[in-house]
Amino acid sequence: MTAHDPKLSALLAGVPPATVAAAPGLARLLSSLIAPADAAPPMAAPAPDIAAQLAAARAEGEAAGWAAGEAAGRAAAAADLQPRRDALTAALAAAQALTSIDE
């Protein structure tokens, strides 16, 4: 049988080409025979750019690391400064108590 055979055309008449193309075995072979000759073969998916993906992953990891390091540094600085803040607050309260005027 060839693509121009009336028996083949009658056999596949009324069946959507997408359905026939997705079918396994003989139906797929037959659909390839009746496909137009000028139809372009399906394009293969482009190969992934591994270098670009690696660079993006590295940049994402670096940004996450910097953010985590900054948060940890701010928390440590706040913990180190808290006793000094408490001492200054107590000194201010004592100075205000000593310099207040009794009415």
N, C-alpha and C positions, 0 to 999 in steps of 0.2 A: 504494500500500500504506500502511496505517496501522499503528499499534502494536498494534491489536486484530485484525489480519488473521491468520487461522489459517495461511496460507501462510508468512508471515514468522515466526511462532512456530515452525512446523515446521522452517523453514530454520535457525534458530539454536538449536533444541532440543539439549541435551546439550553445548553449548559453554559453558565457564565465562565468566561476564560479564567477568571481568578480562582474559581472553584476547581476547575480542571488542572490549573497550574499547581495548586496546592495539594492535589491528590498524589498519592504515592504510586509507584509502579507504572503500569501500562498507560493509565490515563495521563500521567505526566509526560511520558514519552510521546504519546499521540498529540498532546497539546503542543509540544515543541515542534512537531512536524507541521502543524497547521498555523503556527505563529508566523506573522509576516516576516519576510526575509530582511526588511530594512529595520526591524526592531532592534534597538541596541541591547546588548547583553546587560544583565543587572550589574550595577556598579558595586564593587566591594566597599565596605566601610573603610574609611581612611585609618591607617594605623595610628594608635594613640602616640602622642608626643611625650615620651617618657621623661625627657629632660625638662620639659615645661611642667609636667605634673610633679616632678621631684622638686623643682624650684618653688612651685606654689606651696607644696607641703612644708618645705623648709621655712619659707616666709611665714606661714601660718603658725608653725611650731615656735619660731623665734618670737613672734608677736605675743603668743600666749605666755611664753617664758618671761618676756619683759614685763608683761602685765602682772603675772604672779609675783615676780621679784619686787616690783614696785609696791604692790599691796602688802607684801610681807615686810618690806622696809618701812613703810608708813606705820604699820602696826607696831613694829619694834621701837620706832622713834617715839610714838605716842606713849608706849609703856615706859620708856626711859624718862620721858619728860613729865609724866604724871606726878611723881614725888615732888619735883620742883614747883609745879603748878600748885599743888596742895600747900607747900611751904609758903609760897608767895601769897596765896589766898589767906592763910592764917596770919601772916605778917601784916597784910592790909587790914584785916579785921582788928588786930591788936592796935595798929596805928590809929585807926578811926576811933577805937574805944578810948585811947589816951588823949586824943585831941578834940574829943567832942565837948561841947559846952553844955553844962547842966542849966536848964532853964529855971 
